[in-house]
Amino acid sequence: MTREDFRAKVAAILEVPQVEDATRFRELPGWCSLQAFGLLVMLENDCGVRLDAGRFAEIETVGALYDAR
């Protein structure tokens, strides 16, 4: 999955028009546990990456989330 495709999927989950690598997704208005779960499911289903809660909590930006996959 390209970085652009990844960002588009993340934006859809976060219900925002777009995100950039530097976007701090937890600081977006409306951030909630359902969106966190959606990101984790997308990583597992689309990227084959399973992050535990501790590792996920350390990730602050969309770019770092992409690099974790």
CHARMM-style PDB file with segment names, atoms N, HN, CA, C and O in Angstrom:
ATOM      1  N   MET     1       0.853  -1.171   0.000  1.00  0.00      PROA
ATOM      2  CA  MET     1       0.000   0.000   0.000  1.00  0.00      PROA
ATOM      3  C   MET     1       0.904   1.242   0.000  1.00  0.00      PROA
ATOM      4  O   MET     1       1.843   1.348   0.790  1.00  0.00      PROA
ATOM      5  N   THR     2       0.599   2.157  -0.891  1.00  0.00      PROA
ATOM      6  HN  THR     2      -0.163   2.070  -1.533  1.00  0.00      PROA
ATOM      7  CA  THR     2       1.403   3.382  -0.953  1.00  0.00      PROA
ATOM      8  C   THR     2       1.078   4.281   0.240  1.00  0.00      PROA
ATOM      9  O   THR     2       0.050   4.129   0.900  1.00  0.00      PROA
ATOM     10  N   ARG     3       1.973   5.202   0.487  1.00  0.00      PROA
ATOM     11  HN  ARG     3       2.808   5.325  -0.049  1.00  0.00      PROA
ATOM     12  CA  ARG     3       1.765   6.160   1.575  1.00  0.00      PROA
ATOM     13  C   ARG     3       0.491   6.971   1.346  1.00  0.00      PROA
ATOM     14  O   ARG     3      -0.241   7.256   2.293  1.00  0.00      PROA
ATOM     15  N   GLU     4       0.227   7.340   0.102  1.00  0.00      PROA
ATOM     16  HN  GLU     4       0.822   7.109  -0.667  1.00  0.00      PROA
ATOM     17  CA  GLU     4      -0.970   8.116  -0.224  1.00  0.00      PROA
ATOM     18  C   GLU     4      -2.240   7.304   0.029  1.00  0.00      PROA
ATOM     19  O   GLU     4      -3.213   7.822   0.578  1.00  0.00      PROA
ATOM     20  N   ASP     5      -2.227   6.036  -0.370  1.00  0.00      PROA
ATOM     21  HN  ASP     5      -1.436   5.616  -0.816  1.00  0.00      PROA
ATOM     22  CA  ASP     5      -3.375   5.158  -0.118  1.00  0.00      PROA
ATOM     23  C   ASP     5      -3.600   4.986   1.385  1.00  0.00      PROA
ATOM     24  O   ASP     5      -4.734   5.006   1.864  1.00  0.00      PROA
ATOM     25  N   PHE     6      -2.512   4.820   2.109  1.00  0.00      PROA
ATOM     26  HN  PHE     6      -1.591   4.805   1.720  1.00  0.00      PROA
ATOM     27  CA  PHE     6      -2.597   4.665   3.563  1.00  0.00      PROA
ATOM     28  C   PHE     6      -3.220   5.906   4.193  1.00  0.00      PROA
ATOM     29  O   PHE     6      -4.118   5.804   5.029  1.00  0.00      PROA
ATOM     30  N   ARG     7      -2.734   7.080   3.785  1.00  0.00      PROA
ATOM     31  HN  ARG     7      -2.004   7.162   3.106  1.00  0.00      PROA
ATOM     32  CA  ARG     7      -3.285   8.323   4.345  1.00  0.00      PROA
ATOM     33  C   ARG     7      -4.763   8.472   4.006  1.00  0.00      PROA
ATOM     34  O   ARG     7      -5.537   8.955   4.833  1.00  0.00      PROA
ATOM     35  N   ALA     8      -5.163   8.070   2.818  1.00  0.00      PROA
ATOM     36  HN  ALA     8      -4.534   7.678   2.146  1.00  0.00      PROA
ATOM     37  CA  ALA     8      -6.578   8.146   2.437  1.00  0.00      PROA
ATOM     38  C   ALA     8      -7.425   7.240   3.319  1.00  0.00      PROA
ATOM     39  O   ALA     8      -8.517   7.632   3.730  1.00  0.00      PROA
ATOM     40  N   LYS     9      -6.948   6.046   3.615  1.00  0.00      PROA
ATOM     41  HN  LYS     9      -6.060   5.727   3.281  1.00  0.00      PROA
ATOM     42  CA  LYS     9      -7.688   5.131   4.493  1.00  0.00      PROA
ATOM     43  C   LYS     9      -7.769   5.686   5.904  1.00  0.00      PROA
ATOM     44  O   LYS     9      -8.814   5.603   6.550  1.00  0.00      PROA
ATOM     45  N   VAL    10      -6.671   6.249   6.381  1.00  0.00      PROA
ATOM     46  HN  VAL    10      -5.823   6.316   5.856  1.00  0.00      PROA
ATOM     47  CA  VAL    10      -6.660   6.835   7.726  1.00  0.00      PROA
ATOM     48  C   VAL    10      -7.636   8.005   7.785  1.00  0.00      PROA
ATOM     49  O   VAL    10      -8.394   8.129   8.747  1.00  0.00      PROA
ATOM     50  N   ALA    11      -7.625   8.859   6.774  1.00  0.00      PROA
ATOM     51  HN  ALA    11      -7.009   8.759   5.992  1.00  0.00      PROA
ATOM     52  CA  ALA    11      -8.552   9.999   6.747  1.00  0.00      PROA
ATOM     53  C   ALA    11      -9.997   9.527   6.780  1.00  0.00      PROA
ATOM     54  O   ALA    11     -10.829  10.130   7.458  1.00  0.00      PROA
ATOM     55  N   ALA    12     -10.308   8.454   6.054  1.00  0.00      PROA
ATOM     56  HN  ALA    12      -9.633   7.964   5.503  1.00  0.00      PROA
ATOM     57  CA  ALA    12     -11.675   7.925   6.054  1.00  0.00      PROA
ATOM     58  C   ALA    12     -12.064   7.430   7.443  1.00  0.00      PROA
ATOM     59  O   ALA    12     -13.175   7.688   7.906  1.00  0.00      PROA
ATOM     60  N   ILE    13     -11.162   6.725   8.103  1.00  0.00      PROA
ATOM     61  HN  ILE    13     -10.260   6.515   7.726  1.00  0.00      PROA
ATOM     62  CA  ILE    13     -11.442   6.223   9.450  1.00  0.00      PROA
ATOM     63  C   ILE    13     -11.631   7.375  10.425  1.00  0.00      PROA
ATOM     64  O   ILE    13     -12.503   7.329  11.292  1.00  0.00      PROA
ATOM     65  N   LEU    14     -10.811   8.407  10.281  1.00  0.00      PROA
ATOM     66  HN  LEU    14     -10.102   8.445   9.576  1.00  0.00      PROA
ATOM     67  CA  LEU    14     -10.870   9.555  11.192  1.00  0.00      PROA
ATOM     68  C   LEU    14     -11.955  10.556  10.805  1.00  0.00      PROA
ATOM     69  O   LEU    14     -12.199  11.531  11.517  1.00  0.00      PROA
ATOM     70  N   GLU    15     -12.599  10.305   9.672  1.00  0.00      PROA
ATOM     71  HN  GLU    15     -12.401   9.514   9.094  1.00  0.00      PROA
ATOM     72  CA  GLU    15     -13.689  11.148   9.189  1.00  0.00      PROA
ATOM     73  C   GLU    15     -13.259  12.604   8.986  1.00  0.00      PROA
ATOM     74  O   GLU    15     -13.936  13.542   9.407  1.00  0.00      PROA
ATOM     75  N   VAL    16     -12.102  12.756   8.322  1.00  0.00      PROA
ATOM     76  HN  VAL    16     -11.552  11.994   7.980  1.00  0.00      PROA
ATOM     77  CA  VAL    16     -11.584  14.082   7.960  1.00  0.00      PROA
ATOM     78  C   VAL    16     -11.261  14.060   6.463  1.00  0.00      PROA
ATOM     79  O   VAL    16     -11.063  12.987   5.893  1.00  0.00      PROA
ATOM     80  N   PRO    17     -11.207  15.229   5.823  1.00  0.00      PROA
ATOM     81  CA  PRO    17     -10.952  15.256   4.378  1.00  0.00      PROA
ATOM     82  C   PRO    17      -9.597  14.676   3.984  1.00  0.00      PROA
ATOM     83  O   PRO    17      -9.489  13.984   2.971  1.00  0.00      PROA
ATOM     84  N   GLN    18      -8.568  14.953   4.774  1.00  0.00      PROA
ATOM     85  HN  GLN    18      -8.655  15.516   5.596  1.00  0.00      PROA
ATOM     86  CA  GLN    18      -7.233  14.442   4.466  1.00  0.00      PROA
ATOM     87  C   GLN    18      -6.358  14.519   5.701  1.00  0.00      PROA
ATOM     88  O   GLN    18      -6.646  15.255   6.644  1.00  0.00      PROA
ATOM     89  N   VAL    19      -5.278  13.742   5.677  1.00  0.00      PROA
ATOM     90  HN  VAL    19      -5.043  13.144   4.910  1.00  0.00      PROA
ATOM     91  CA  VAL    19      -4.260  13.803   6.722  1.00  0.00      PROA
ATOM     92  C   VAL    19      -2.903  13.842   6.047  1.00  0.00      PROA
ATOM     93  O   VAL    19      -2.753  13.427   4.898  1.00  0.00      PROA
ATOM     94  N   GLU    20      -1.935  14.337   6.759  1.00  0.00      PROA
ATOM     95  HN  GLU    20      -2.057  14.674   7.692  1.00  0.00      PROA
ATOM     96  CA  GLU    20      -0.548  14.359   6.297  1.00  0.00      PROA
ATOM     97  C   GLU    20       0.282  13.499   7.238  1.00  0.00      PROA
ATOM     98  O   GLU    20      -0.198  13.085   8.294  1.00  0.00      PROA
ATOM     99  N   ASP    21       1.517  13.231   6.861  1.00  0.00      PROA
ATOM    100  HN  ASP    21       1.907  13.567   6.004  1.00  0.00      PROA
ATOM    101  CA  ASP    21       2.382  12.427   7.732  1.00  0.00      PROA
ATOM    102  C   ASP    21       2.529  13.050   9.123  1.00  0.00      PROA
ATOM    103  O   ASP    21       2.623  12.332  10.118  1.00  0.00      PROA
ATOM    104  N   ALA    22       2.549  14.362   9.193  1.00  0.00      PROA
ATOM    105  HN  ALA    22       2.473  14.946   8.385  1.00  0.00      PROA
ATOM    106  CA  ALA    22       2.755  15.049  10.470  1.00  0.00      PROA
ATOM    107  C   ALA    22       1.476  15.187  11.303  1.00  0.00      PROA
ATOM    108  O   ALA    22       1.524  15.685  12.428  1.00  0.00      PROA
ATOM    109  N   THR    23       0.342  14.755  10.764  1.00  0.00      PROA
ATOM    110  HN  THR    23       0.303  14.351   9.850  1.00  0.00      PROA
ATOM    111  CA  THR    23      -0.923  14.877  11.495  1.00  0.00      PROA
ATOM    112  C   THR    23      -0.871  14.066  12.780  1.00  0.00      PROA
ATOM    113  O   THR    23      -0.583  12.870  12.759  1.00  0.00      PROA
ATOM    114  N   ARG    24      -1.150  14.722  13.894  1.00  0.00      PROA
ATOM    115  HN  ARG    24      -1.383  15.694  13.911  1.00  0.00      PROA
ATOM    116  CA  ARG    24      -1.235  14.058  15.194  1.00  0.00      PROA
ATOM    117  C   ARG    24      -2.693  13.621  15.358  1.00  0.00      PROA
ATOM    118  O   ARG    24      -3.548  14.393  15.791  1.00  0.00      PROA
ATOM    119  N   PHE    25      -2.944  12.378  15.004  1.00  0.00      PROA
ATOM    120  HN  PHE    25      -2.249  11.751  14.652  1.00  0.00      PROA
ATOM    121  CA  PHE    25      -4.328  11.916  14.884  1.00  0.00      PROA
ATOM    122  C   PHE    25      -5.094  11.955  16.196  1.00  0.00      PROA
ATOM    123  O   PHE    25      -6.311  12.139  16.176  1.00  0.00      PROA
ATOM    124  N   ARG    26      -4.443  11.790  17.321  1.00  0.00      PROA
ATOM    125  HN  ARG    26      -3.454  11.640  17.338  1.00  0.00      PROA
ATOM    126  CA  ARG    26      -5.151  11.843  18.614  1.00  0.00      PROA
ATOM    127  C   ARG    26      -5.604  13.258  18.975  1.00  0.00      PROA
ATOM    128  O   ARG    26      -6.442  13.434  19.861  1.00  0.00      PROA
ATOM    129  N   GLU    27      -5.055  14.265  18.294  1.00  0.00      PROA
ATOM    130  HN  GLU    27      -4.375  14.122  17.575  1.00  0.00      PROA
ATOM    131  CA  GLU    27      -5.414  15.656  18.579  1.00  0.00      PROA
ATOM    132  C   GLU    27      -6.528  16.175  17.675  1.00  0.00      PROA
ATOM    133  O   GLU    27      -6.959  17.318  17.820  1.00  0.00      PROA
ATOM    134  N   LEU    28      -6.997  15.348  16.747  1.00  0.00      PROA
ATOM    135  HN  LEU    28      -6.647  14.419  16.629  1.00  0.00      PROA
ATOM    136  CA  LEU    28      -8.074  15.770  15.859  1.00  0.00      PROA
ATOM    137  C   LEU    28      -9.397  15.827  16.620  1.00  0.00      PROA
ATOM    138  O   LEU    28      -9.645  15.009  17.505  1.00  0.00      PROA
ATOM    139  N   PRO    29     -10.239  16.789  16.275  1.00  0.00      PROA
ATOM    140  CA  PRO    29     -11.558  16.852  16.903  1.00  0.00      PROA
ATOM    141  C   PRO    29     -12.317  15.548  16.642  1.00  0.00      PROA
ATOM    142  O   PRO    29     -12.303  15.026  15.527  1.00  0.00      PROA
ATOM    143  N   GLY    30     -12.958  15.045  17.648  1.00  0.00      PROA
ATOM    144  HN  GLY    30     -12.970  15.468  18.553  1.00  0.00      PROA
ATOM    145  CA  GLY    30     -13.747  13.835  17.494  1.00  0.00      PROA
ATOM    146  C   GLY    30     -12.986  12.540  17.700  1.00  0.00      PROA
ATOM    147  O   GLY    30     -13.559  11.457  17.581  1.00  0.00      PROA
ATOM    148  N   TRP    31     -11.684  12.641  18.011  1.00  0.00      PROA
ATOM    149  HN  TRP    31     -11.219  13.521  18.108  1.00  0.00      PROA
ATOM    150  CA  TRP    31     -10.892  11.431  18.235  1.00  0.00      PROA
ATOM    151  C   TRP    31     -11.546  10.605  19.332  1.00  0.00      PROA
ATOM    152  O   TRP    31     -11.908  11.130  20.385  1.00  0.00      PROA
ATOM    153  N   CYS    32     -11.696   9.301  19.077  1.00  0.00      PROA
ATOM    154  HN  CYS    32     -11.402   8.875  18.221  1.00  0.00      PROA
ATOM    155  CA  CYS    32     -12.316   8.431  20.073  1.00  0.00      PROA
ATOM    156  C   CYS    32     -11.763   7.016  19.960  1.00  0.00      PROA
ATOM    157  O   CYS    32     -11.018   6.693  19.035  1.00  0.00      PROA
ATOM    158  N   SER    33     -12.138   6.199  20.901  1.00  0.00      PROA
ATOM    159  HN  SER    33     -12.744   6.461  21.652  1.00  0.00      PROA
ATOM    160  CA  SER    33     -11.647   4.825  20.932  1.00  0.00      PROA
ATOM    161  C   SER    33     -12.114   4.019  19.720  1.00  0.00      PROA
ATOM    162  O   SER    33     -11.424   3.091  19.296  1.00  0.00      PROA
ATOM    163  N   LEU    34     -13.266   4.357  19.165  1.00  0.00      PROA
ATOM    164  HN  LEU    34     -13.826   5.110  19.509  1.00  0.00      PROA
ATOM    165  CA  LEU    34     -13.729   3.644  17.968  1.00  0.00      PROA
ATOM    166  C   LEU    34     -12.813   3.910  16.773  1.00  0.00      PROA
ATOM    167  O   LEU    34     -12.568   3.017  15.963  1.00  0.00      PROA
ATOM    168  N   GLN    35     -12.315   5.125  16.668  1.00  0.00      PROA
ATOM    169  HN  GLN    35     -12.514   5.852  17.326  1.00  0.00      PROA
ATOM    170  CA  GLN    35     -11.375   5.439  15.594  1.00  0.00      PROA
ATOM    171  C   GLN    35     -10.052   4.719  15.830  1.00  0.00      PROA
ATOM    172  O   GLN    35      -9.436   4.223  14.886  1.00  0.00      PROA
ATOM    173  N   ALA    36      -9.613   4.660  17.086  1.00  0.00      PROA
ATOM    174  HN  ALA    36     -10.114   5.062  17.853  1.00  0.00      PROA
ATOM    175  CA  ALA    36      -8.387   3.923  17.410  1.00  0.00      PROA
ATOM    176  C   ALA    36      -8.537   2.465  16.995  1.00  0.00      PROA
ATOM    177  O   ALA    36      -7.637   1.891  16.382  1.00  0.00      PROA
ATOM    178  N   PHE    37      -9.672   1.873  17.329  1.00  0.00      PROA
ATOM    179  HN  PHE    37     -10.403   2.339  17.827  1.00  0.00      PROA
ATOM    180  CA  PHE    37      -9.934   0.487  16.955  1.00  0.00      PROA
ATOM    181  C   PHE    37      -9.952   0.342  15.433  1.00  0.00      PROA
ATOM    182  O   PHE    37      -9.411  -0.623  14.892  1.00  0.00      PROA
ATOM    183  N   GLY    38     -10.569   1.293  14.751  1.00  0.00      PROA
ATOM    184  HN  GLY    38     -11.008   2.077  15.190  1.00  0.00      PROA
ATOM    185  CA  GLY    38     -10.601   1.260  13.292  1.00  0.00      PROA
ATOM    186  C   GLY    38      -9.211   1.282  12.680  1.00  0.00      PROA
ATOM    187  O   GLY    38      -8.941   0.564  11.717  1.00  0.00      PROA
ATOM    188  N   LEU    39      -8.326   2.108  13.239  1.00  0.00      PROA
ATOM    189  HN  LEU    39      -8.546   2.691  14.021  1.00  0.00      PROA
ATOM    190  CA  LEU    39      -6.950   2.149  12.742  1.00  0.00      PROA
ATOM    191  C   LEU    39      -6.247   0.817  12.969  1.00  0.00      PROA
ATOM    192  O   LEU    39      -5.545   0.324  12.086  1.00  0.00      PROA
ATOM    193  N   LEU    40      -6.433   0.239  14.144  1.00  0.00      PROA
ATOM    194  HN  LEU    40      -7.003   0.640  14.861  1.00  0.00      PROA
ATOM    195  CA  LEU    40      -5.800  -1.051  14.440  1.00  0.00      PROA
ATOM    196  C   LEU    40      -6.315  -2.150  13.515  1.00  0.00      PROA
ATOM    197  O   LEU    40      -5.538  -2.978  13.039  1.00  0.00      PROA
ATOM    198  N   VAL    41      -7.615  -2.159  13.262  1.00  0.00      PROA
ATOM    199  HN  VAL    41      -8.246  -1.486  13.649  1.00  0.00      PROA
ATOM    200  CA  VAL    41      -8.200  -3.161  12.361  1.00  0.00      PROA
ATOM    201  C   VAL    41      -7.688  -2.961  10.940  1.00  0.00      PROA
ATOM    202  O   VAL    41      -7.359  -3.934  10.262  1.00  0.00      PROA
ATOM    203  N   MET    42      -7.615  -1.716  10.482  1.00  0.00      PROA
ATOM    204  HN  MET    42      -7.882  -0.926  11.033  1.00  0.00      PROA
ATOM    205  CA  MET    42      -7.102  -1.440   9.145  1.00  0.00      PROA
ATOM    206  C   MET    42      -5.652  -1.909   9.022  1.00  0.00      PROA
ATOM    207  O   MET    42      -5.281  -2.512   8.015  1.00  0.00      PROA
ATOM    208  N   LEU    43      -4.835  -1.637  10.032  1.00  0.00      PROA
ATOM    209  HN  LEU    43      -5.136  -1.147  10.850  1.00  0.00      PROA
ATOM    210  CA  LEU    43      -3.443  -2.078   9.992  1.00  0.00      PROA
ATOM    211  C   LEU    43      -3.358  -3.600   9.881  1.00  0.00      PROA
ATOM    212  O   LEU    43      -2.562  -4.132   9.108  1.00  0.00      PROA
ATOM    213  N   GLU    44      -4.178  -4.284  10.655  1.00  0.00      PROA
ATOM    214  HN  GLU    44      -4.825  -3.852  11.283  1.00  0.00      PROA
ATOM    215  CA  GLU    44      -4.129  -5.742  10.634  1.00  0.00      PROA
ATOM    216  C   GLU    44      -4.681  -6.307   9.326  1.00  0.00      PROA
ATOM    217  O   GLU    44      -4.052  -7.172   8.717  1.00  0.00      PROA
ATOM    218  N   ASN    45      -5.833  -5.835   8.893  1.00  0.00      PROA
ATOM    219  HN  ASN    45      -6.343  -5.132   9.388  1.00  0.00      PROA
ATOM    220  CA  ASN    45      -6.478  -6.397   7.701  1.00  0.00      PROA
ATOM    221  C   ASN    45      -5.809  -5.988   6.395  1.00  0.00      PROA
ATOM    222  O   ASN    45      -5.654  -6.810   5.492  1.00  0.00      PROA
ATOM    223  N   ASP    46      -5.416  -4.734   6.292  1.00  0.00      PROA
ATOM    224  HN  ASP    46      -5.542  -4.066   7.026  1.00  0.00      PROA
ATOM    225  CA  ASP    46      -4.883  -4.221   5.027  1.00  0.00      PROA
ATOM    226  C   ASP    46      -3.365  -4.285   4.925  1.00  0.00      PROA
ATOM    227  O   ASP    46      -2.814  -4.345   3.826  1.00  0.00      PROA
ATOM    228  N   CYS    47      -2.689  -4.271   6.076  1.00  0.00      PROA
ATOM    229  HN  CYS    47      -3.136  -4.222   6.968  1.00  0.00      PROA
ATOM    230  CA  CYS    47      -1.224  -4.222   6.064  1.00  0.00      PROA
ATOM    231  C   CYS    47      -0.576  -5.458   6.679  1.00  0.00      PROA
ATOM    232  O   CYS    47       0.637  -5.643   6.576  1.00  0.00      PROA
ATOM    233  N   GLY    48      -1.386  -6.307   7.320  1.00  0.00      PROA
ATOM    234  HN  GLY    48      -2.371  -6.157   7.404  1.00  0.00      PROA
ATOM    235  CA  GLY    48      -0.834  -7.504   7.943  1.00  0.00      PROA
ATOM    236  C   GLY    48      -0.006  -7.219   9.174  1.00  0.00      PROA
ATOM    237  O   GLY    48       0.849  -8.020   9.550  1.00  0.00      PROA
ATOM    238  N   VAL    49      -0.255  -6.072   9.812  1.00  0.00      PROA
ATOM    239  HN  VAL    49      -0.951  -5.422   9.506  1.00  0.00      PROA
ATOM    240  CA  VAL    49       0.510  -5.665  10.993  1.00  0.00      PROA
ATOM    241  C   VAL    49      -0.396  -5.651  12.202  1.00  0.00      PROA
ATOM    242  O   VAL    49      -1.477  -5.061  12.179  1.00  0.00      PROA
ATOM    243  N   ARG    50       0.046  -6.297  13.245  1.00  0.00      PROA
ATOM    244  HN  ARG    50       0.923  -6.777  13.264  1.00  0.00      PROA
ATOM    245  CA  ARG    50      -0.726  -6.321  14.486  1.00  0.00      PROA
ATOM    246  C   ARG    50       0.061  -5.571  15.552  1.00  0.00      PROA
ATOM    247  O   ARG    50       1.136  -6.011  15.963  1.00  0.00      PROA
ATOM    248  N   LEU    51      -0.474  -4.442  15.998  1.00  0.00      PROA
ATOM    249  HN  LEU    51      -1.347  -4.085  15.665  1.00  0.00      PROA
ATOM    250  CA  LEU    51       0.165  -3.645  17.044  1.00  0.00      PROA
ATOM    251  C   LEU    51      -0.535  -3.885  18.367  1.00  0.00      PROA
ATOM    252  O   LEU    51      -1.764  -3.908  18.434  1.00  0.00      PROA
ATOM    253  N   ASP    52       0.250  -4.064  19.417  1.00  0.00      PROA
ATOM    254  HN  ASP    52       1.248  -4.045  19.362  1.00  0.00      PROA
ATOM    255  CA  ASP    52      -0.382  -4.158  20.731  1.00  0.00      PROA
ATOM    256  C   ASP    52      -0.692  -2.744  21.216  1.00  0.00      PROA
ATOM    257  O   ASP    52      -0.206  -1.763  20.653  1.00  0.00      PROA
ATOM    258  N   ALA    53      -1.499  -2.654  22.257  1.00  0.00      PROA
ATOM    259  HN  ALA    53      -1.893  -3.451  22.714  1.00  0.00      PROA
ATOM    260  CA  ALA    53      -1.954  -1.347  22.749  1.00  0.00      PROA
ATOM    261  C   ALA    53      -0.791  -0.468  23.178  1.00  0.00      PROA
ATOM    262  O   ALA    53      -0.824   0.744  22.961  1.00  0.00      PROA
ATOM    263  N   GLY    54       0.227  -1.046  23.777  1.00  0.00      PROA
ATOM    264  HN  GLY    54       0.255  -2.030  23.954  1.00  0.00      PROA
ATOM    265  CA  GLY    54       1.383  -0.266  24.215  1.00  0.00      PROA
ATOM    266  C   GLY    54       2.128   0.369  23.062  1.00  0.00      PROA
ATOM    267  O   GLY    54       2.473   1.550  23.120  1.00  0.00      PROA
ATOM    268  N   ARG    55       2.375  -0.386  22.031  1.00  0.00      PROA
ATOM    269  HN  ARG    55       2.094  -1.344  21.984  1.00  0.00      PROA
ATOM    270  CA  ARG    55       3.073   0.144  20.844  1.00  0.00      PROA
ATOM    271  C   ARG    55       2.211   1.198  20.158  1.00  0.00      PROA
ATOM    272  O   ARG    55       2.716   2.242  19.745  1.00  0.00      PROA
ATOM    273  N   PHE    56       0.918   0.929  20.035  1.00  0.00      PROA
ATOM    274  HN  PHE    56       0.508   0.081  20.370  1.00  0.00      PROA
ATOM    275  CA  PHE    56       0.014   1.884  19.404  1.00  0.00      PROA
ATOM    276  C   PHE    56      -0.001   3.201  20.182  1.00  0.00      PROA
ATOM    277  O   PHE    56      -0.036   4.274  19.579  1.00  0.00      PROA
ATOM    278  N   ALA    57       0.025   3.131  21.491  1.00  0.00      PROA
ATOM    279  HN  ALA    57       0.054   2.259  21.981  1.00  0.00      PROA
ATOM    280  CA  ALA    57      -0.003   4.332  22.331  1.00  0.00      PROA
ATOM    281  C   ALA    57       1.240   5.193  22.134  1.00  0.00      PROA
ATOM    282  O   ALA    57       1.189   6.402  22.361  1.00  0.00      PROA
ATOM    283  N   GLU    58       2.345   4.599  21.720  1.00  0.00      PROA
ATOM    284  HN  GLU    58       2.386   3.617  21.536  1.00  0.00      PROA
ATOM    285  CA  GLU    58       3.592   5.345  21.499  1.00  0.00      PROA
ATOM    286  C   GLU    58       3.591   6.117  20.179  1.00  0.00      PROA
ATOM    287  O   GLU    58       4.374   7.051  20.011  1.00  0.00      PROA
ATOM    288  N   ILE    59       2.738   5.744  19.264  1.00  0.00      PROA
ATOM    289  HN  ILE    59       2.102   4.985  19.400  1.00  0.00      PROA
ATOM    290  CA  ILE    59       2.710   6.350  17.930  1.00  0.00      PROA
ATOM    291  C   ILE    59       1.883   7.630  17.981  1.00  0.00      PROA
ATOM    292  O   ILE    59       0.740   7.628  18.438  1.00  0.00      PROA
ATOM    293  N   GLU    60       2.480   8.725  17.502  1.00  0.00      PROA
ATOM    294  HN  GLU    60       3.409   8.726  17.131  1.00  0.00      PROA
ATOM    295  CA  GLU    60       1.823  10.025  17.616  1.00  0.00      PROA
ATOM    296  C   GLU    60       1.317  10.594  16.298  1.00  0.00      PROA
ATOM    297  O   GLU    60       0.378  11.389  16.294  1.00  0.00      PROA
ATOM    298  N   THR    61       1.919  10.204  15.185  1.00  0.00      PROA
ATOM    299  HN  THR    61       2.683   9.558  15.188  1.00  0.00      PROA
ATOM    300  CA  THR    61       1.558  10.810  13.904  1.00  0.00      PROA
ATOM    301  C   THR    61       1.155   9.755  12.879  1.00  0.00      PROA
ATOM    302  O   THR    61       1.444   8.568  13.036  1.00  0.00      PROA
ATOM    303  N   VAL    62       0.488  10.209  11.837  1.00  0.00      PROA
ATOM    304  HN  VAL    62       0.254  11.173  11.709  1.00  0.00      PROA
ATOM    305  CA  VAL    62       0.092   9.314  10.747  1.00  0.00      PROA
ATOM    306  C   VAL    62       1.332   8.719  10.074  1.00  0.00      PROA
ATOM    307  O   VAL    62       1.340   7.541   9.718  1.00  0.00      PROA
ATOM    308  N   GLY    63       2.369   9.525   9.900  1.00  0.00      PROA
ATOM    309  HN  GLY    63       2.362  10.482  10.189  1.00  0.00      PROA
ATOM    310  CA  GLY    63       3.600   9.029   9.294  1.00  0.00      PROA
ATOM    311  C   GLY    63       4.248   7.931  10.120  1.00  0.00      PROA
ATOM    312  O   GLY    63       4.744   6.949   9.569  1.00  0.00      PROA
ATOM    313  N   ALA    64       4.248   8.089  11.439  1.00  0.00      PROA
ATOM    314  HN  ALA    64       3.845   8.887  11.887  1.00  0.00      PROA
ATOM    315  CA  ALA    64       4.810   7.055  12.315  1.00  0.00      PROA
ATOM    316  C   ALA    64       3.954   5.802  12.272  1.00  0.00      PROA
ATOM    317  O   ALA    64       4.477   4.692  12.367  1.00  0.00      PROA
ATOM    318  N   LEU    65       2.660   5.965  12.130  1.00  0.00      PROA
ATOM    319  HN  LEU    65       2.236   6.867  12.053  1.00  0.00      PROA
ATOM    320  CA  LEU    65       1.758   4.819  12.009  1.00  0.00      PROA
ATOM    321  C   LEU    65       2.073   4.062  10.714  1.00  0.00      PROA
ATOM    322  O   LEU    65       2.122   2.832  10.707  1.00  0.00      PROA
ATOM    323  N   TYR    66       2.284   4.795   9.632  1.00  0.00      PROA
ATOM    324  HN  TYR    66       2.245   5.794   9.638  1.00  0.00      PROA
ATOM    325  CA  TYR    66       2.649   4.165   8.361  1.00  0.00      PROA
ATOM    326  C   TYR    66       3.970   3.412   8.495  1.00  0.00      PROA
ATOM    327  O   TYR    66       4.094   2.287   8.012  1.00  0.00      PROA
ATOM    328  N   ASP    67       4.942   4.018   9.140  1.00  0.00      PROA
ATOM    329  HN  ASP    67       4.841   4.932   9.532  1.00  0.00      PROA
ATOM    330  CA  ASP    67       6.253   3.392   9.293  1.00  0.00      PROA
ATOM    331  C   ASP    67       6.200   2.158  10.176  1.00  0.00      PROA
ATOM    332  O   ASP    67       7.060   1.285  10.060  1.00  0.00      PROA
ATOM    333  N   ALA    68       5.207   2.065  11.060  1.00  0.00      PROA
ATOM    334  HN  ALA    68       4.508   2.774  11.155  1.00  0.00      PROA
ATOM    335  CA  ALA    68       5.079   0.918  11.953  1.00  0.00      PROA
ATOM    336  C   ALA    68       4.582  -0.323  11.225  1.00  0.00      PROA
ATOM    337  O   ALA    68       4.698  -1.434  11.742  1.00  0.00      PROA
ATOM    338  N   ARG    69       4.029  -0.142  10.032  1.00  0.00      PROA
ATOM    339  HN  ARG    69       3.935   0.761   9.612  1.00  0.00      PROA
ATOM    340  CA  ARG    69       3.471  -1.279   9.329  1.00  0.00      PROA
ATOM    341  C   ARG    69       4.521  -2.052   8.661  1.00  0.00      PROA
ATOM    342  OT1 ARG    69       4.230  -3.057   8.013  1.00  0.00      PROA
TER     343      ARG     69
END
